[in-house]
Amino acid sequence: MLEQHYNMKDASKKLGISVKTLRRLIAANGIPLFKVGHTYVVRETDLVELPTRVYSVDEIADGLLGGVN
């Protein structure tokens, strides 16, 4: 059985996030991209491993400041 691959636009739609956010998640988590012709694709198995939790501003500030706010 062949593994499913998605281009960046389709992958972002599947996850319900923007292409820009998907690129950030891929870069932060070291998810491999593959170039097929002129298009970059990501494997479906790698997509399901991406964290897509939305953080509040307070959670981000606590993480950056070490809980000192």
C-alpha positions in Angstrom: 0.0 0.0 0.0 1.3 3.4 -1.0 1.7 6.1 1.7 -0.4 9.2 1.3 1.5 12.5 0.7 0.1 16.0 0.8 1.3 19.3 -0.6 1.6 22.2 1.9 -1.8 23.7 1.0 -3.7 20.4 1.3 -1.8 19.4 4.5 -2.7 22.7 6.1 -6.4 22.3 5.2 -6.4 18.8 6.6 -5.0 20.1 9.9 -7.2 23.3 9.9 -4.2 25.6 10.1 -2.5 28.1 7.8 0.3 27.1 5.5 2.6 29.5 7.4 1.7 27.8 10.7 2.3 24.4 9.1 5.8 25.5 7.9 6.6 26.7 11.4 5.5 23.4 13.0 7.5 21.4 10.4 10.6 23.5 11.1 10.3 23.3 14.9 9.7 19.6 14.9 12.1 18.5 12.2 9.4 16.9 10.0 10.9 15.9 6.7 9.7 17.4 3.5 10.1 15.7 0.1 10.4 17.5 -3.2 8.3 16.0 -6.0 8.8 17.9 -9.2 8.4 21.6 -8.1 6.2 20.8 -5.1 7.1 20.0 -1.5 5.1 17.3 0.1 4.8 15.8 3.6 3.8 12.3 4.5 0.5 11.7 6.2 2.2 9.7 9.0 4.3 12.8 9.8 1.3 15.0 9.8 -0.5 13.1 12.5 2.5 13.5 14.7 2.5 17.3 14.5 1.4 19.2 17.6 -1.5 21.4 16.7 -2.6 22.6 20.2 -3.4 26.3 20.4 -1.8 28.1 23.3 -3.1 31.2 25.0 -1.0 34.3 25.3 -0.6 33.6 29.1 0.7 30.1 28.5 3.2 31.4 26.0 4.3 34.2 28.4 4.6 31.7 31.3 6.8 29.4 29.1 9.0 32.3 28.0 9.3 33.9 31.4 9.6 30.6 33.4 6.3 31.2 35.2 7.4 34.7 36.4 4.8 37.1 35.1 
